[in-house]
Amino acid sequence: MNFDAPAGVRRIRVTSAAYGQDAPSTWELWGSQDAGRHYRRIGAAVRTEGPRLVVTTFEGGSAQALRLEIRKTDSGSGRLNLDDVVLETADGTAVAGGPATFPTKTTDGRPQPTPTNAGNQPPHPSGAQTPGTRDANLALGNPSGATASLSTPNNYLLVRPQYAVGYHARRGTPTWVSWHLSAAWLGSAPRQDDFRPDPALPRQFYAVAPRSYSSSGFNRGHNCPSADRSYDLDDNSATFLMTNMIPQAPNNNQRTWAALEDWTRAQVQRGQEAYVIMGSYGQGGTGSNGFTTTLDQGRVTVPARIWKVLVLLPEGEKDLQRIAAGQARVIALDTPNDQQVSPDWSRYRVSVDALEAATGLDLLSALPLPVQEKLEATVDASPVR
C-alpha cells in the first residue's frame, strides 16, 4: 500500500495461494503507523502451498492510521498469488464500508505511477508537494531494441515503473538499464536491502539469486541505484531485484560509482533532472578475491567494463525538444571493473560514440540523427566539482 487505511483496523484478512503449479512460498504481513517510515511484523509468517486460495486472519491491527506491506520472504522462485485483502474494525465491519483492496499492481507488485511531463506526480508520503516530475524511463530510446519475447532471451525487455532493463539471460545480468531521475523520485524511504530473484522473468530463464554472488569477491552492484529511488518503499525495493545487478568490483562500486551517483543526485537537488543509461560489457573483472570471469557455475558473467551515460538538463517540460535545442549536458563514462579503478570518476569520461563502438548499442536513439551525431561525438570536459 502507498496510502494509509483509516484508524480503527482491528483485523486483517488476506487470501493467498501459490501461483498455479509454482513451488510453495513464505510471506509475512508488515504494518506501519507513520506513513511507511517504520514497519513491524504483524502475526506469524504464512506458508502457501498449492493453488487453492486460503484466508489468513491477522488480529490486533491499529487504533491509528495503518498501511501494510506483504513481503515474500523466501528466496525460491515460486510466485505468490494474492486475492482479497480486507481490513475490518472490531465489530467486523470492513473499513470504509467495503473491502479495503490494494490498487491495481504491475508485475513487480507496486501501484503503477503514470509517467508524466506535466507535473502530475503522486503526492509525497508526507503530504507535501514534491517538485519535479516522473518522466518516461525509456524517453531516450531502447538501446538494443529489446523486446519482451521468449525468442530473444539475450535481449529481453523488462519494464517496471522505476526503470527499464535490456536483460541478457545467458550472462545473467542486464546489458543496460535506463531510468529518469528528478526530485519526484527522491524521498526519505529507507534502504530495503531485500535482494531477490526477479519474479517478472520468464520461468524458462535461470533466476539469478543473491546467493549467486556469495563469497565471489564482487558486490551485487546496482545499475539503477537504491538512493535514486527513495520516494517510497516500493520504489526502493524494486532496485534490489537481481535483474538490476552486476558483479561489480568493491572499489568500483563503493568508491568510483558511489561518488558518481552522489554527484548526480546533487545536481538534481540543485534543480536539474537526469536521464541515465548504465550497462556493462566484456568478460572478466578483478574483485577482492582476484580475477574472475563467471559466478554461480558459469551462470553469471563478470563484466570487464562498466559504463554510464548521463543526460542532465534543468527541470522542465518537453525534455527531448530541450535536449535537441542544446540545453543538456551529456556525460559518458567507461570504467574498468577492478580494484585499481580511480575514485575520481571524471577521469573515465569518453564519448557516446566510443561507448556505442564498444557495446554495439544505439544510445540516445530517440533523438533526431543530426542531434545524436553532435552530442555523441563530444567528450564532456566541464567541471565536476
Residue pairs with C-beta under 8 A, 6 or more apart in sequence:
1 67
1 68
1 69
1 102
2 36
2 67
2 103
2 110
2 111
2 122
2 125
2 232
2 234
3 67
4 35
4 65
4 66
4 67
5 65
5 66
5 67
5 68
5 87
5 95
5 96
5 100
6 65
6 95
6 96
7 62
7 63
7 64
7 65
7 66
8 61
8 63
8 89
8 90
8 95
9 61
9 62
9 66
9 87
9 88
9 89
9 95
10 59
10 60
10 61
10 88
10 89
10 90
11 57
11 58
11 59
11 61
11 87
11 88
11 89
11 90
11 92
12 29
12 42
12 57
12 58
12 61
12 68
12 85
12 86
12 87
12 88
13 55
13 56
13 57
13 58
13 84
13 85
13 86
13 88
14 29
14 46
14 55
14 56
14 58
14 70
14 82
14 84
14 85
15 53
15 54
15 55
15 56
15 82
15 83
15 84
15 85
16 27
16 46
16 48
16 53
16 54
16 56
16 80
16 81
16 82
16 83
17 48
17 50
17 51
17 52
17 53
17 54
17 81
17 83
18 24
18 25
18 48
18 49
18 50
18 51
18 78
18 79
18 80
18 81
19 51
19 78
19 79
19 80
19 81
20 51
20 79
20 81
21 51
22 77
22 78
22 79
23 76
23 77
23 78
24 47
24 48
24 49
24 50
24 76
24 78
25 47
25 48
25 72
25 74
25 76
25 78
25 79
25 80
26 45
26 46
26 47
26 48
26 72
26 73
26 74
27 45
27 46
27 48
27 70
27 71
27 72
27 73
27 80
28 41
28 45
28 46
28 70
28 71
28 73
29 41
29 42
29 43
29 46
29 58
29 68
29 69
29 70
29 71
30 39
30 40
30 41
30 42
30 68
30 69
30 70
30 71
31 39
31 40
31 42
31 61
31 62
31 66
31 67
31 68
31 69
32 38
32 39
32 40
32 66
32 67
32 68
32 69
33 62
33 64
33 65
33 66
35 65
35 67
35 125
35 126
36 67
36 125
36 189
36 232
36 233
37 125
37 188
37 189
37 190
39 69
42 58
42 60
42 61
42 68
43 56
43 58
43 59
43 60
45 73
46 56
48 54
48 80
48 81
51 81
53 81
53 83
61 87
66 87
68 85
69 233
70 80
70 82
70 85
71 194
72 80
72 196
75 196
75 197
75 209
75 210
75 211
77 197
77 199
77 203
77 207
79 199
82 102
84 99
84 101
85 99
85 100
85 101
85 102
86 94
86 99
86 100
86 101
87 94
87 95
87 100
88 94
88 95
89 95
94 100
102 111
103 111
104 111
104 112
105 111
105 112
106 112
106 160
106 161
107 160
107 199
107 200
108 160
108 161
108 198
108 199
108 200
108 238
108 241
109 234
110 160
110 161
110 234
110 235
110 237
110 238
111 234
112 161
113 121
113 122
113 134
113 161
114 120
114 134
115 134
115 135
115 136
115 137
115 180
116 133
116 134
116 135
117 133
117 135
117 317
117 318
117 319
118 133
118 317
119 133
120 133
121 130
121 132
121 133
121 134
121 184
123 129
123 130
124 130
124 187
124 231
125 187
125 188
125 189
125 231
125 232
126 188
130 183
130 184
130 187
130 231
131 182
131 183
131 184
131 315
132 182
132 183
132 184
132 185
132 268
132 273
132 315
133 182
133 184
133 273
133 315
133 317
134 180
134 182
134 184
134 185
135 180
135 182
135 273
135 275
135 319
136 180
137 159
137 162
137 163
137 164
137 178
137 179
137 180
138 159
138 164
138 178
139 180
139 275
139 319
139 320
139 366
140 178
140 275
140 277
140 311
140 320
140 363
140 364
140 365
140 366
140 367
141 362
141 363
141 364
141 365
141 366
141 367
142 157
142 164
142 166
142 365
143 166
143 175
143 176
143 178
143 277
143 279
143 361
143 362
143 363
143 365
144 155
144 166
144 175
144 176
144 361
144 362
145 155
145 362
146 152
146 155
146 156
146 157
146 165
146 166
146 167
146 175
147 155
147 156
147 157
148 156
148 157
148 158
148 159
149 156
150 202
150 204
153 169
153 170
153 202
153 204
153 205
154 168
154 169
154 170
154 171
155 166
155 167
155 168
155 175
156 166
156 167
156 168
156 169
156 201
156 202
156 205
157 164
157 165
157 166
157 167
158 164
158 165
158 167
158 198
158 200
158 201
158 243
159 165
160 200
160 238
161 235
161 238
162 179
162 224
162 229
162 235
162 238
162 239
163 177
163 178
163 179
163 223
163 224
163 229
163 238
163 239
163 244
164 177
164 178
164 179
165 174
165 176
165 177
165 178
165 223
165 243
165 244
166 174
166 175
166 176
166 177
166 279
167 173
167 174
167 175
167 201
167 243
168 174
168 175
169 201
169 205
169 206
170 301
171 300
171 301
172 206
172 208
172 212
172 296
172 299
172 300
172 301
173 208
173 245
173 246
173 247
173 280
173 300
173 301
173 303
174 223
174 243
174 244
174 246
174 279
174 280
175 279
175 280
175 281
175 359
175 361
176 223
176 277
176 278
176 279
176 361
177 223
177 224
177 244
177 277
177 278
177 279
178 275
178 276
178 277
179 224
179 228
179 275
179 276
180 273
180 274
180 275
180 276
181 228
181 264
181 265
181 268
181 273
181 274
181 275
181 276
182 268
182 273
182 274
182 315
183 268
183 269
183 273
183 315
184 231
185 228
185 229
185 230
185 231
185 235
186 228
186 230
186 231
186 265
186 268
186 269
187 230
187 231
187 232
188 230
189 230
189 231
189 232
189 233
189 235
189 236
190 233
190 236
191 226
191 227
191 230
191 236
192 226
192 233
192 236
192 237
192 240
193 240
194 237
194 240
195 210
195 220
195 240
195 242
195 245
196 209
196 210
196 240
196 241
196 242
197 207
197 208
197 209
197 241
197 242
198 207
198 241
198 242
198 243
200 241
200 243
201 207
201 243
206 299
207 242
208 242
208 243
208 245
208 296
208 299
208 300
209 242
210 220
210 242
211 296
212 242
212 295
212 296
212 299
212 300
213 219
213 220
213 245
213 247
213 295
213 296
213 300
215 289
216 247
216 287
216 289
216 292
216 295
217 250
217 287
217 288
217 289
217 290
217 292
218 247
218 248
218 249
218 250
218 285
218 287
218 288
218 292
218 295
218 302
219 247
219 248
219 249
219 250
219 253
219 254
220 242
220 245
220 247
220 248
221 245
221 246
221 247
221 248
221 252
221 253
221 257
221 306
222 239
222 240
222 244
222 245
223 244
223 245
223 246
223 278
223 279
224 239
224 244
224 276
224 278
225 239
225 261
226 236
226 239
226 240
227 261
227 265
228 239
228 261
228 264
228 265
228 276
229 235
229 236
229 238
229 239
230 236
238 244
246 280
246 303
246 306
247 285
247 287
247 292
247 295
247 300
247 301
247 302
247 303
247 337
248 257
248 285
248 306
248 337
249 285
249 286
249 287
249 288
249 337
249 338
249 339
249 341
250 287
250 288
250 339
251 338
251 339
251 340
251 341
251 343
252 306
252 335
252 336
252 337
252 338
252 339
252 341
255 341
255 343
256 335
256 341
256 342
256 343
256 344
256 345
256 348
257 306
257 335
257 345
259 343
259 344
259 345
260 308
260 333
260 345
263 345
263 384
264 274
264 276
264 310
264 312
267 274
267 312
268 274
271 314
271 315
272 312
272 313
272 314
272 315
273 312
273 313
273 314
273 315
273 316
273 319
274 310
274 311
274 312
274 313
275 310
275 311
275 319
276 308
276 309
276 310
276 311
277 308
277 309
277 363
278 306
278 307
278 308
278 309
279 306
279 307
279 308
279 359
279 361
280 303
280 305
280 306
280 307
280 337
281 303
281 304
281 305
281 307
281 358
281 359
282 303
282 304
282 305
283 293
283 294
283 301
283 302
283 303
283 304
284 291
284 292
284 293
284 302
284 304
285 291
285 292
285 302
285 303
285 304
285 336
285 337
285 338
286 292
286 337
286 338
286 339
286 340
287 302
287 339
288 339
292 302
293 301
293 302
294 300
294 301
294 302
295 302
302 337
303 337
304 336
304 337
305 334
305 335
305 336
305 337
305 358
306 334
306 335
306 336
306 337
307 332
307 333
307 334
307 335
307 355
307 358
307 359
308 332
308 333
309 330
309 331
309 332
309 333
309 352
309 355
309 363
309 364
310 329
310 330
310 331
310 332
311 323
311 328
311 329
311 330
311 364
312 328
312 329
312 330
312 331
313 319
313 322
313 323
313 327
313 328
313 329
314 322
314 327
316 322
320 366
320 367
322 328
323 367
323 371
323 375
324 367
324 368
324 371
328 375
329 380
329 382
330 352
330 364
330 375
330 376
330 378
330 380
331 349
331 380
332 349
332 350
332 351
332 352
332 354
332 355
332 379
332 380
333 345
333 348
333 349
333 350
334 348
334 350
334 354
334 355
334 358
335 341
335 345
335 348
342 348
345 384
346 384
349 379
349 380
349 381
350 379
351 376
351 377
351 378
351 379
352 363
352 364
352 375
352 376
352 377
353 376
353 377
355 361
355 363
356 362
356 363
356 376
363 376
364 372
364 375
364 376
365 372
367 375
